[in-house]
C-alpha cells in the first residue's frame, strides 16, 4: 500500500472490471485525492496572455501592462500559488525533500512535450544553492538531460529571491549569462522555472535568450 507523499495517509485505489480487462498498466498515484484537490489549476483560456496569471478574461493583467515589450515572449503557468502550493515549495525546495519532485513530475514533463519547443532550458540556480540544496528543483521534475543554455553570473546569492519584497525583486540586475557553445539562432525556446512572481527573473532570462538569437521564448512555470 502506498502513502500520500504530502499527508502520509494510505492511498486506496479502486479497480473496475472494465479497467482490469483492458490490461492497462497500473498508474499508482503519489498524492491522495484530498491533498490533490487543494491545488488549483489555471484555466489557460482565460489566463493572462503574458504571464499566465489566473483571471476571468484572456488579456494582459495590470502587472504585465506595466512591463515594456521585450519581443516574442510570454509565460504559461499551470497552477495558482495558493497555500497548498506554498507549503509544497517549503518542503520540496527549501527543506530539500527530493522525493516530492514526484508530485508534479509527470505534469511538468507532459507540459514540456505538449509545447513542442526546439530547445528546452531550465532557469539555473547558483552553484552555492545547488551544492547546499543538492538539486535544481525544476530539473528534479523534468528528470532528463537538459542543455545548459543559461548560467548564473554569481556563484551565490547575497539575498535569496524568496526573501525580497516586490520592489527589491524588480530592481534585481541581470543575473544570467549564456553558457559556452549555446546555439539559439532561429530556435523556439521553452524556458522552465518553478514560480512566476513578479516576472523579473523570467524576463531577465528571456531577454538574454532573445538577444542571443532565439526566435521566441515561452516561459513555463508550475505556479503563478
C-alpha positions as CSV (number, residue, x, y, z in Angstrom):
1,X,0.0,0.0,0.0
2,X,1.2,3.5,-0.9
3,X,1.1,6.5,1.4
4,X,0.5,10.0,0.1
5,X,3.7,12.0,-0.2
6,X,2.1,15.0,1.3
7,X,-0.1,13.9,4.2
8,X,1.2,10.3,4.6
9,X,-2.3,8.8,4.7
10,X,-2.7,5.5,2.8
11,X,-3.9,5.9,-0.8
12,X,-6.6,3.5,-1.8
13,X,-7.0,2.6,-5.5
14,X,-10.2,1.1,-6.8
15,X,-10.1,-1.0,-9.9
16,X,-13.2,-1.5,-12.0
17,X,-13.8,-4.7,-14.0
18,X,-13.6,-2.9,-17.4
19,X,-10.3,-1.4,-16.4
20,X,-8.9,-4.8,-15.3
21,X,-10.0,-6.4,-18.6
22,X,-8.3,-3.6,-20.6
23,X,-4.9,-4.7,-19.4
24,X,-3.8,-1.1,-19.0
25,X,-0.7,-0.5,-16.8
26,X,-1.2,0.4,-13.2
27,X,-0.5,4.1,-12.6
28,X,-0.1,4.5,-8.9
29,X,-0.9,8.0,-7.6
30,X,1.6,9.5,-5.2
31,X,-0.8,12.1,-3.7
32,X,-4.2,11.3,-2.2
33,X,-7.3,13.0,-3.7
34,X,-7.8,15.1,-0.6
35,X,-4.4,16.7,-0.9
36,X,-4.6,17.0,-4.7
37,X,-7.9,18.9,-4.6
38,X,-6.1,21.7,-2.7
39,X,-4.0,22.6,-5.8
40,X,-5.9,24.9,-8.2
41,X,-5.3,24.6,-11.9
42,X,-5.1,27.8,-14.0
43,X,-7.5,27.9,-16.9
44,X,-5.4,28.8,-19.9
45,X,-8.4,30.0,-21.8
46,X,-8.9,33.0,-19.5
47,X,-5.4,33.4,-18.0
48,X,-3.3,36.5,-18.6
49,X,-1.9,36.2,-22.1
50,X,1.5,37.5,-21.0
51,X,2.3,35.9,-17.6
52,X,-0.3,33.1,-17.1
53,X,-2.0,34.7,-14.1
54,X,-5.4,33.2,-13.3
55,X,-8.1,35.7,-14.2
56,X,-11.5,35.9,-15.8
57,X,-10.5,37.4,-19.2
58,X,-7.7,36.4,-21.6
59,X,-6.0,39.8,-21.6
60,X,-2.7,41.2,-20.2
61,X,-3.1,41.7,-16.4
62,X,-2.3,45.0,-14.7
63,X,1.3,43.8,-13.8
64,X,2.0,42.9,-17.4
65,X,0.6,46.2,-18.8
66,X,3.4,47.9,-16.9
67,X,6.2,45.8,-18.4
68,X,8.0,47.1,-21.5
69,X,7.9,44.7,-24.5
70,X,10.9,42.6,-24.9
71,X,9.9,40.7,-28.0
72,X,8.3,37.3,-28.7
73,X,7.9,36.2,-25.1
74,X,5.1,35.0,-22.8
75,X,4.7,32.8,-19.8
76,X,2.3,30.0,-19.2
77,X,1.6,28.8,-15.6
78,X,-0.1,25.6,-14.6
79,X,-1.3,26.2,-11.0
80,X,-2.2,29.1,-8.8
81,X,0.3,29.8,-6.0
82,X,-2.1,29.2,-3.1
83,X,-1.5,28.0,0.5
84,X,-1.1,24.4,-0.6
85,X,1.4,25.3,-3.3
86,X,3.3,27.4,-0.7
87,X,3.5,24.5,1.7
88,X,4.7,22.2,-1.2
89,X,7.5,24.5,-2.1
90,X,8.6,24.9,1.5
91,X,9.1,21.2,1.8
92,X,10.4,20.5,-1.7
93,X,12.5,23.5,-2.5
94,X,13.6,24.9,0.8
95,X,13.6,21.9,3.1
96,X,15.1,19.7,0.3
97,X,12.6,16.8,0.3
98,X,13.6,15.5,-3.1
99,X,11.0,12.7,-3.2
100,X,8.4,15.4,-3.5
101,X,9.5,16.0,-7.1
102,X,7.2,13.1,-7.9
103,X,4.1,15.2,-7.0
104,X,4.3,17.3,-10.2
105,X,6.9,15.4,-12.3
106,X,4.5,13.8,-14.8
107,X,2.5,17.0,-15.2
108,X,5.6,19.1,-15.9
109,X,7.0,16.6,-18.2
110,X,3.8,16.4,-20.2
111,X,3.6,20.2,-20.3
112,X,7.1,20.4,-21.8
113,X,6.2,17.8,-24.5
114,X,2.9,19.5,-25.4
115,X,4.7,22.8,-26.1
116,X,6.9,21.3,-28.9
117,X,9.8,23.7,-28.4
118,X,13.0,23.2,-30.4
119,X,15.1,23.6,-27.2
120,X,14.2,23.3,-23.5
121,X,16.2,25.3,-20.9
122,X,15.8,25.5,-17.2
123,X,16.3,28.7,-15.2
124,X,19.6,27.9,-13.3
125,X,20.4,28.2,-9.6
126,X,23.7,29.4,-8.3
127,X,26.5,26.8,-7.7
128,X,26.2,27.5,-4.0
129,X,22.5,26.9,-4.0
130,X,22.9,23.7,-5.9
131,X,25.6,22.5,-3.5
132,X,23.5,23.4,-0.4
133,X,20.2,22.1,-1.7
134,X,21.6,19.2,-3.7
135,X,19.4,19.7,-6.7
136,X,17.7,22.1,-9.1
137,X,14.0,21.9,-8.3
138,X,12.9,22.3,-11.9
139,X,15.4,19.7,-13.2
140,X,14.1,17.4,-10.5
141,X,10.6,17.5,-12.1
142,X,11.9,17.0,-15.7
143,X,14.3,14.1,-14.9
144,X,16.0,14.3,-18.2
145,X,19.4,15.6,-19.5
146,X,19.0,19.3,-20.5
147,X,21.1,21.7,-22.4
148,X,22.9,24.1,-20.1
149,X,22.0,27.2,-22.0
150,X,22.0,29.7,-19.1
151,X,24.4,30.1,-16.2
152,X,24.3,32.4,-13.2
153,X,26.8,35.3,-13.1
154,X,27.2,35.0,-9.4
155,X,28.3,31.8,-7.5
156,X,26.0,32.6,-4.6
157,X,23.1,35.0,-3.9
158,X,23.7,37.7,-1.4
159,X,19.9,37.7,-0.6
160,X,17.7,34.8,-1.8
161,X,15.0,35.9,-4.2
162,X,12.3,34.4,-1.9
163,X,13.4,36.9,0.8
164,X,13.0,40.0,-1.3
165,X,9.9,42.2,-1.5
166,X,8.4,43.2,-4.8
167,X,10.4,46.3,-5.3
168,X,13.7,44.6,-4.5
169,X,12.9,41.9,-7.0
170,X,12.1,44.4,-9.7
171,X,15.5,46.1,-9.1
172,X,17.4,42.9,-9.5
173,X,20.1,43.3,-12.2
174,X,20.7,40.7,-14.9
175,X,21.7,37.6,-13.0
176,X,22.4,35.3,-16.0
177,X,24.9,34.8,-18.8
178,X,25.0,32.4,-21.7
179,X,26.7,29.0,-21.3
180,X,29.6,28.4,-23.7
181,X,28.7,26.9,-27.1
182,X,24.9,27.5,-26.8
183,X,23.3,27.9,-30.2
184,X,19.9,29.6,-30.3
185,X,19.8,31.2,-33.7
186,X,16.2,31.0,-35.1
187,X,15.1,28.4,-32.5
188,X,11.9,28.4,-30.4
189,X,13.0,28.1,-26.7
190,X,10.9,26.8,-23.8
191,X,12.2,28.2,-20.6
192,X,11.1,26.3,-17.5
193,X,11.1,27.7,-13.9
194,X,9.2,26.9,-10.7
195,X,7.3,30.1,-9.8
196,X,6.4,33.3,-11.7
197,X,6.1,36.0,-9.0
198,X,6.9,39.5,-10.4
199,X,8.3,38.1,-13.6
200,X,11.7,39.8,-13.1
201,X,13.7,36.5,-13.2
202,X,11.9,35.0,-16.2
203,X,12.1,38.3,-18.1
204,X,15.9,38.7,-17.5
205,X,16.4,35.2,-18.8
206,X,14.1,35.6,-21.8
207,X,15.7,38.9,-22.7
208,X,19.2,37.3,-22.8
209,X,18.0,34.4,-24.9
210,X,16.3,36.7,-27.4
211,X,19.4,38.9,-27.6
212,X,21.4,35.8,-28.4
213,X,19.3,34.8,-31.4
214,X,16.3,32.9,-30.0
215,X,13.3,33.2,-32.4
216,X,10.9,33.2,-29.5
217,X,10.8,32.3,-25.8
218,X,7.9,30.6,-24.0
219,X,8.1,30.5,-20.2
220,X,6.6,27.6,-18.4
221,X,6.2,27.7,-14.6
222,X,4.4,25.3,-12.3
223,X,2.9,28.2,-10.3
224,X,1.8,31.8,-10.7
